[in-house]
Amino acid sequence: MTHAATVTRVTGCQRVAYRGDVPGPAPVASSRVVLFRRAGCHLCDDARALVQRVCGETGDVWAEVDVDDPAAPLTPSRREDLGELVPVVEVDGVMRGYFRIDENRLRRALAAAPRTP
């Protein structure tokens, strides 16, 4: 049985609580996948559902950042750039999609070995 995740914003290294057996967002620093979004964006809602489902299947850790949250770990220029493109999905720090997120592209990026710093 799958339960809906609690909808909250990730700011900095805050852990987001979730209910049931659906993995929710994790702290940004420890996440392989980061979804940049904003409230009231239907494409962001679609991207969130896709990222949550795919990462749940692959076991990859993901995080969610609200680009409009002043406490989000973003520089002003990065906030502005991402705000024009939301939703944006990064895998291992590389942008893998924006606007409409392609599931196959996300899966290919996750299948590749994680980038090491």
C-alpha positions in Angstrom: 0.0 0.0 0.0 1.3 3.5 -0.9 0.6 6.6 1.1 0.9 10.2 0.0 4.0 12.1 1.1 3.6 15.1 3.2 4.0 18.2 1.1 6.7 20.5 2.7 9.6 22.5 1.4 13.2 21.6 1.9 15.4 24.4 3.1 19.1 23.8 3.7 19.7 20.5 5.3 16.2 20.1 6.8 14.8 16.6 6.6 11.3 16.4 5.3 8.9 14.0 7.1 6.8 11.6 5.2 4.1 9.1 6.0 3.8 5.5 5.1 6.1 3.7 2.7 6.6 6.3 0.1 10.1 7.8 0.3 10.1 11.5 0.6 12.7 14.2 0.0 16.0 14.1 1.9 18.5 16.8 2.8 19.9 18.5 -0.4 23.5 17.8 0.5 23.0 14.0 0.7 20.7 13.7 -2.4 21.7 12.3 -5.7 18.6 13.9 -7.4 17.4 17.5 -6.7 14.0 18.8 -7.9 13.8 22.6 -8.0 10.2 23.7 -8.0 7.7 26.4 -6.8 4.3 26.3 -5.3 1.3 26.5 -7.6 3.2 25.1 -10.6 1.4 22.1 -12.2 4.5 21.0 -14.1 6.3 21.0 -10.8 3.6 18.7 -9.3 4.0 16.4 -12.3 7.8 16.4 -11.9 7.6 15.7 -8.2 5.4 12.7 -8.8 7.7 11.4 -11.5 10.9 11.9 -9.4 9.3 10.4 -6.3 8.2 7.3 -8.3 11.4 6.8 -10.2 13.6 7.3 -7.1 11.4 5.0 -5.1 11.9 2.3 -7.7 15.7 2.8 -8.0 16.4 3.5 -4.4 18.1 6.9 -5.1 17.9 9.7 -2.6 16.2 12.9 -3.7 15.5 16.3 -2.4 13.1 19.1 -3.3 14.0 22.8 -3.2 11.4 25.6 -3.5 13.1 28.3 -5.5 10.9 31.0 -4.0 11.9 30.1 -0.4 14.4 32.7 0.8 15.9 30.1 3.2 16.6 27.7 0.3 20.3 27.1 -0.3 20.5 29.2 -3.5 22.5 32.2 -4.6 20.4 35.1 -6.0 21.6 34.5 -9.6 21.0 30.7 -9.3 17.5 31.4 -7.8 16.7 33.7 -10.8 18.0 31.2 -13.4 16.1 28.2 -11.9 13.0 30.3 -11.4 12.7 30.8 -15.1 13.0 27.0 -15.8 11.1 25.2 -13.0 10.7 22.4 -12.6 14.4 21.6 -12.9 15.8 18.2 -12.1 19.5 17.7 -11.4 21.3 14.3 -11.0 24.7 14.3 -9.4 24.8 18.1 -9.8 24.1 18.1 -13.6 20.9 19.5 -15.0 19.0 16.6 -16.6 15.7 18.3 -17.5 13.4 21.3 -17.1 9.8 22.3 -17.8 8.6 18.8 -18.8 10.8 16.1 -17.2 11.6 13.1 -19.4 11.4 9.9 -17.4 13.7 7.9 -19.7 16.4 10.6 -19.5 16.1 10.6 -15.7 16.4 6.8 -15.6 19.5 6.9 -17.9 21.2 9.5 -15.7 20.4 7.4 -12.6 21.7 4.2 -14.2 25.1 5.9 -14.8 27.6 5.6 -12.0 27.3 8.4 -9.4 29.7 11.3 -9.9 32.3 11.5 -7.2 33.6 14.9 -5.9 
